[in-house]
Amino acid sequence: MALDELKSAIPDYAKDLRLNLGSVIGNSDLPQQQLWGTVLACAIASRSPKVLRELEPEAKANLSPEAYTAAKSAAAVMAMNNVFYRTRHLLSDPEYGTMRAGLRMNVIGNPGVEKVDFELWSLAVSAINGCGQCLDSHEQVLRKAGVDRETIQEAFKVASVIQAVGVTLDSEDVLA
């Protein structure tokens, strides 16, 4: 199992990450599609080849083809949106906020899966990419759709652990 291989690669000084990875994936209350879509989108967003290589096959096995594509789409579109909206928010000139974005992001309106699932994946990727404006936007859409805070927090817990595992393993590769 790729998850076990990934956990075994985590060094002892990061034992908490090993335990957390097993917990957020193995003991999650998220439905399978939400969980594995979050895992895949976050593995992509982590930019860690090792994390993506180990988690992608299991995600693919647990997702429908439509959900697999939608999770990758969430990672792709949020890679763009997080940079754009984070930058616009961080600039001190408020005029940027009134300007038309002019970026195609049609997948958000028609992701090919339940809107709630796509929004959850987008929120998790936004957590990794650190875009407060996108986090607020996706959290509000999810809350209006009736998603509870526990579910939303579960998604960004997955994001935080996958990101930390990627940083740790990639740094070990460089230091080896």
BAGUBA-888165 format. One record per residue: x, y, z of N, C-alpha, C in turn. Coordinates in pm, whole numbers. Layout:
BEGIN
(site (X; Y; Z); (X; Y; Z); (X; Y; Z));
...
***
This chain:
BEGIN
(site (85; -119; 0); (0; 0; 0); (89; 125; 0));
(site (63; 217; -87); (145; 337; -103); (142; 425; 22));
(site (30; 430; 90); (20; 512; 211); (119; 460; 316));
(site (126; 328; 331); (221; 271; 427); (365; 301; 389));
(site (395; 296; 260); (530; 329; 214); (564; 475; 243));
(site (466; 562; 221); (488; 704; 248); (511; 726; 397));
(site (430; 663; 480); (446; 677; 625); (582; 624; 670));
(site (625; 513; 613); (753; 455; 655); (872; 542; 610));
(site (853; 626; 510); (959; 714; 464); (976; 837; 552));
(site (879; 865; 636); (885; 983; 723); (985; 955; 835));
(site (1084; 1044; 852); (1187; 1020; 954); (1130; 1025; 1096));
(site (1203; 964; 1187); (1156; 955; 1326); (1136; 1092; 1390));
(site (1217; 1192; 1352); (1199; 1324; 1412); (1064; 1385; 1376));
(site (1000; 1331; 1273); (867; 1379; 1231); (761; 1273; 1254));
(site (778; 1196; 1360); (686; 1087; 1393); (541; 1137; 1402));
(site (522; 1258; 1452); (387; 1313; 1461); (321; 1320; 1324));
(site (399; 1354; 1222); (344; 1359; 1086); (302; 1221; 1041));
(site (382; 1120; 1071); (349; 982; 1034); (214; 943; 1097));
(site (200; 973; 1225); (75; 940; 1295); (-42; 1021; 1240));
(site (-18; 1150; 1215); (-124; 1235; 1162); (-166; 1194; 1022));
(site (-70; 1154; 939); (-105; 1109; 804); (-195; 986; 810));
(site (-160; 892; 893); (-245; 774; 909); (-382; 810; 961));
(site (-387; 907; 1050); (-514; 948; 1110); (-604; 1024; 1013));
(site (-548; 1125; 946); (-635; 1207; 860); (-686; 1130; 738));
(site (-611; 1028; 697); (-659; 948; 584); (-733; 823; 634));
(site (-677; 756; 732); (-736; 630; 777); (-855; 642; 868));
(site (-867; 753; 938); (-976; 770; 1035); (-1065; 889; 1003));
(site (-1066; 931; 881); (-1143; 1050; 842); (-1293; 1021; 842));
(site (-1369; 1121; 882); (-1515; 1112; 873); (-1567; 1159; 737));
(site (-1477; 1206; 651); (-1520; 1250; 518); (-1564; 1129; 436));
(site (-1668; 1145; 354); (-1702; 1038; 260); (-1583; 1012; 168));
(site (-1572; 891; 115); (-1457; 850; 35); (-1424; 947; -78));
(site (-1525; 992; -152); (-1496; 1083; -263); (-1439; 1215; -213));
(site (-1496; 1270; -107); (-1443; 1395; -53); (-1303; 1375; 1));
(site (-1280; 1266; 71); (-1148; 1239; 128); (-1043; 1223; 19));
(site (-1066; 1134; -76); (-963; 1104; -175); (-946; 1216; -276));
(site (-1051; 1291; -303); (-1036; 1410; -386); (-952; 1515; -316));
(site (-972; 1530; -185); (-891; 1622; -106); (-746; 1576; -104));
(site (-726; 1446; -84); (-590; 1391; -82); (-520; 1418; -214));
(site (-586; 1388; -325); (-523; 1407; -456); (-494; 1554; -484));
(site (-593; 1639; -464); (-573; 1783; -491); (-461; 1838; -404));
(site (-454; 1796; -279); (-349; 1846; -189); (-213; 1787; -223));
(site (-210; 1662; -265); (-82; 1602; -307); (-25; 1680; -425));
(site (-111; 1717; -518); (-66; 1799; -632); (-19; 1936; -583));
(site (-101; 1999; -498); (-68; 2133; -449); (58; 2135; -363));
(site (91; 2024; -301); (210; 2018; -216); (339; 2032; -297));
(site (330; 2006; -427); (445; 2013; -518); (554; 1912; -482));
(site (520; 1811; -407); (616; 1708; -368); (601; 1588; -460));
(site (700; 1562; -544); (690; 1445; -632); (669; 1314; -556));
(site (737; 1300; -444); (726; 1176; -366); (584; 1159; -310));
(site (529; 1264; -255); (393; 1257; -199); (293; 1226; -310));
(site (304; 1295; -421); (211; 1271; -532); (226; 1129; -587));
(site (347; 1086; -605); (373; 951; -660); (314; 842; -570));
(site (322; 861; -440); (273; 759; -347); (122; 764; -325));
(site (63; 883; -325); (-80; 896; -294); (-170; 889; -417));
(site (-121; 926; -534); (-206; 930; -654); (-268; 795; -690));
(site (-195; 683; -688); (-258; 557; -727); (-376; 518; -636));
(site (-360; 541; -507); (-469; 507; -415); (-587; 603; -434));
(site (-558; 730; -458); (-665; 826; -486); (-740; 785; -612));
(site (-666; 749; -715); (-729; 710; -841); (-816; 586; -823));
(site (-771; 493; -739); (-848; 371; -714); (-975; 398; -634));
(site (-976; 507; -557); (-1091; 538; -471); (-1185; 643; -530));
(site (-1151; 696; -646); (-1233; 801; -709); (-1289; 752; -841));
(site (-1407; 802; -875); (-1459; 780; -1009); (-1370; 857; -1106));
(site (-1372; 821; -1234); (-1293; 900; -1330); (-1329; 1048; -1328));
(site (-1456; 1078; -1309); (-1501; 1219; -1306); (-1444; 1291; -1184));
(site (-1446; 1224; -1069); (-1395; 1285; -947); (-1243; 1300; -953));
(site (-1176; 1202; -1011); (-1030; 1208; -1028); (-992; 1331; -1111));
(site (-1061; 1350; -1222); (-1037; 1466; -1308); (-1072; 1596; -1238));
(site (-1183; 1597; -1165); (-1226; 1719; -1096); (-1127; 1758; -986));
(site (-1072; 1661; -914); (-975; 1692; -809); (-849; 1753; -871));
(site (-805; 1698; -983); (-690; 1756; -1052); (-724; 1896; -1102));
(site (-846; 1914; -1150); (-889; 2046; -1196); (-891; 2147; -1083));
(site (-936; 2104; -964); (-937; 2194; -848); (-795; 2239; -816));
(site (-700; 2145; -818); (-560; 2182; -790); (-509; 2279; -896));
(site (-543; 2255; -1021); (-494; 2340; -1130); (-552; 2481; -1123));
(site (-682; 2492; -1112); (-744; 2624; -1116); (-710; 2703; -990));
(site (-696; 2634; -876); (-661; 2706; -754); (-514; 2747; -754));
(site (-429; 2675; -824); (-289; 2719; -837); (-285; 2858; -901));
(site (-372; 2880; -997); (-381; 3011; -1062); (-453; 3111; -972));
(site (-573; 3075; -927); (-655; 3168; -850); (-589; 3211; -720));
(site (-523; 3118; -652); (-461; 3153; -525); (-354; 3259; -541));
(site (-276; 3249; -646); (-173; 3351; -670); (-241; 3484; -707));
(site (-337; 3478; -797); (-402; 3600; -844); (-473; 3672; -729));
(site (-562; 3601; -658); (-643; 3667; -555); (-561; 3701; -430));
(site (-462; 3620; -396); (-375; 3653; -283); (-298; 3781; -315));
(site (-246; 3792; -435); (-171; 3911; -474); (-261; 4034; -474));
(site (-378; 4020; -532); (-469; 4134; -537); (-505; 4180; -396));
(site (-523; 4084; -307); (-557; 4116; -169); (-439; 4182; -95));
(site (-318; 4138; -124); (-201; 4188; -53); (-155; 4326; -101));
(site (-188; 4361; -223); (-150; 4493; -273); (-227; 4601; -196));
(site (-162; 4710; -165); (-226; 4815; -86); (-323; 4900; -168));
(site (-317; 4890; -299); (-405; 4968; -385); (-538; 4893; -403));
(site (-648; 4942; -343); (-776; 4873; -350); (-839; 4871; -490));
(site (-786; 4951; -581); (-841; 4954; -716); (-830; 4819; -787));
(site (-727; 4739; -753); (-714; 4607; -816); (-835; 4519; -786));
(site (-894; 4539; -670); (-1012; 4462; -633); (-1135; 4496; -714));
(site (-1135; 4608; -782); (-1250; 4647; -864); (-1234; 4607; -1010));
(site (-1115; 4560; -1044); (-1087; 4527; -1184); (-1132; 4384; -1215));
(site (-1176; 4365; -1339); (-1217; 4233; -1387); (-1095; 4141; -1388));
(site (-1110; 4020; -1338); (-998; 3926; -1335); (-955; 3888; -1476));
(site (-1049; 3858; -1563); (-1016; 3822; -1700); (-946; 3688; -1713));
(site (-967; 3600; -1618); (-908; 3466; -1621); (-1019; 3362; -1636));
(site (-994; 3264; -1721); (-1092; 3157; -1738); (-1085; 3065; -1618));
(site (-1202; 3036; -1563); (-1213; 2943; -1452); (-1350; 2875; -1456));
(site (-1389; 2834; -1576); (-1519; 2773; -1598); (-1540; 2646; -1517));
(site (-1432; 2574; -1487); (-1444; 2448; -1414); (-1509; 2468; -1277));
(site (-1495; 2585; -1219); (-1557; 2610; -1089); (-1709; 2602; -1100));
(site (-1764; 2651; -1208); (-1908; 2647; -1228); (-1961; 2513; -1274));
(site (-1875; 2434; -1338); (-1917; 2304; -1391); (-1803; 2203; -1373));
(site (-1783; 2158; -1247); (-1667; 2073; -1220); (-1682; 1926; -1258));
(site (-1803; 1882; -1289); (-1824; 1742; -1323); (-1852; 1652; -1204));
(site (-1854; 1710; -1084); (-1889; 1639; -960); (-1978; 1731; -878));
(site (-2023; 1681; -765); (-2103; 1765; -677); (-2024; 1893; -643));
(site (-2092; 2004; -647); (-2030; 2134; -622); (-1962; 2138; -485));
(site (-2025; 2078; -384); (-1969; 2077; -249); (-1832; 2008; -248));
(site (-1820; 1897; -319); (-1693; 1826; -322); (-1584; 1913; -383));
(site (-1615; 1974; -496); (-1517; 2059; -564); (-1479; 2179; -477));
(site (-1575; 2238; -410); (-1548; 2352; -322); (-1458; 2310; -206));
(site (-1482; 2190; -151); (-1399; 2141; -42); (-1255; 2120; -88));
(site (-1238; 2063; -207); (-1103; 2044; -261); (-1036; 2178; -288));
(site (-1112; 2272; -338); (-1057; 2406; -366); (-1016; 2475; -236));
(site (-1094; 2459; -132); (-1059; 2516; -2); (-930; 2454; 50));
(site (-916; 2323; 40); (-796; 2255; 90); (-672; 2301; 15));
(site (-682; 2314; -117); (-569; 2363; -196); (-538; 2508; -158));
(site (-640; 2587; -136); (-619; 2727; -96); (-550; 2736; 39));
(site (-575; 2639; 127); (-506; 2637; 256); (-356; 2616; 234));
(site (-321; 2522; 147); (-180; 2498; 117); (-116; 2620; 55));
(site (-188; 2684; -36); (-133; 2798; -108); (-145; 2930; -33));
(site (-211; 2930; 80); (-215; 3047; 167); (-292; 3165; 114));
(site (-405; 3139; 48); (-485; 3250; -4); (-608; 3272; 85));
(site (-601; 3373; 169); (-711; 3401; 261); (-840; 3436; 191));
(site (-832; 3510; 83); (-953; 3549; 11); (-1022; 3426; -47));
(site (-945; 3334; -104); (-1004; 3211; -158); (-1057; 3122; -46));
(site (-984; 3114; 64); (-1033; 3035; 178); (-1168; 3088; 225));
(site (-1178; 3219; 243); (-1305; 3278; 286); (-1416; 3249; 187));
(site (-1387; 3266; 60); (-1488; 3245; -44); (-1539; 3101; -46));
(site (-1447; 3004; -45); (-1489; 2864; -51); (-1556; 2820; 79));
(site (-1510; 2871; 191); (-1572; 2837; 319); (-1716; 2890; 323));
(site (-1738; 3010; 273); (-1873; 3066; 272); (-1966; 2986; 182));
(site (-1918; 2945; 65); (-2000; 2863; -26); (-2035; 2730; 43));
(site (-1938; 2669; 107); (-1962; 2542; 175); (-2060; 2558; 289));
(site (-2045; 2661; 370); (-2136; 2683; 483); (-2278; 2710; 433));
(site (-2291; 2788; 325); (-2425; 2814; 269); (-2489; 2687; 214));
(site (-2406; 2591; 174); (-2456; 2462; 123); (-2486; 2365; 237));
(site (-2467; 2410; 361); (-2499; 2326; 476); (-2386; 2239; 528));
(site (-2265; 2262; 479); (-2150; 2184; 526); (-2108; 2237; 662));
(site (-2090; 2147; 758); (-2055; 2190; 893); (-1906; 2221; 905));
(site (-1873; 2293; 1009); (-1736; 2335; 1032); (-1641; 2216; 1050));
(site (-1690; 2110; 1111); (-1607; 1991; 1133); (-1560; 1932; 1000));
(site (-1648; 1927; 902); (-1613; 1876; 769); (-1511; 1967; 702));
(site (-1534; 2096; 711); (-1441; 2192; 652); (-1305; 2182; 718));
(site (-1304; 2172; 851); (-1176; 2159; 921); (-1107; 2028; 884));
(site (-1182; 1923; 864); (-1122; 1795; 824); (-1045; 1811; 693));
(site (-1101; 1887; 600); (-1035; 1909; 471); (-904; 1985; 489));
(site (-903; 2089; 570); (-776; 2161; 584); (-680; 2092; 679));
(site (-729; 1998; 760); (-636; 1911; 835); (-561; 1820; 738));
(site (-634; 1762; 643); (-570; 1679; 541); (-465; 1762; 467));
(site (-503; 1883; 428); (-411; 1971; 355); (-285; 1999; 436));
(site (-301; 2029; 564); (-186; 2065; 646); (-91; 1947; 663));
(site (-145; 1828; 680); (-59; 1711; 699); (12; 1674; 570));
(site (-61; 1673; 459); (2; 1638; 331); (112; 1738; 296));
(site (86; 1865; 318); (188; 1967; 292); (310; 1944; 380));
(site (290; 1919; 506); (402; 1899; 598); (481; 1773; 563));
(site (413; 1668; 523); (482; 1546; 481); (568; 1575; 358));
(site (512; 1648; 263); (588; 1682; 143); (712; 1764; 174));
(site (698; 1865; 258); (812; 1949; 296); (919; 1864; 365));
(site (876; 1779; 454); (971; 1697; 529); (1044; 1599; 440));
(site (971; 1526; 356); (1035; 1426; 271); (1123; 1490; 164));
(site (1079; 1600; 108); (1160; 1668; 7); (1288; 1725; 69));
(site (1279; 1776; 190); (1400; 1827; 256); (1496; 1713; 289));
(site (1443; 1599; 325); (1528; 1482; 351); (1601; 1440; 225));
(site (1533; 1445; 111); (1597; 1411; -16); (1714; 1505; -45));
(site (1695; 1632; -17); (1800; 1730; -43); (1916; 1711; 54));
(site (1887; 1681; 178); (1989; 1669; 281); (2063; 1534; 278));
(site (2005; 1438; 208); (2065; 1303; 206); (2196; 1299; 130));
***
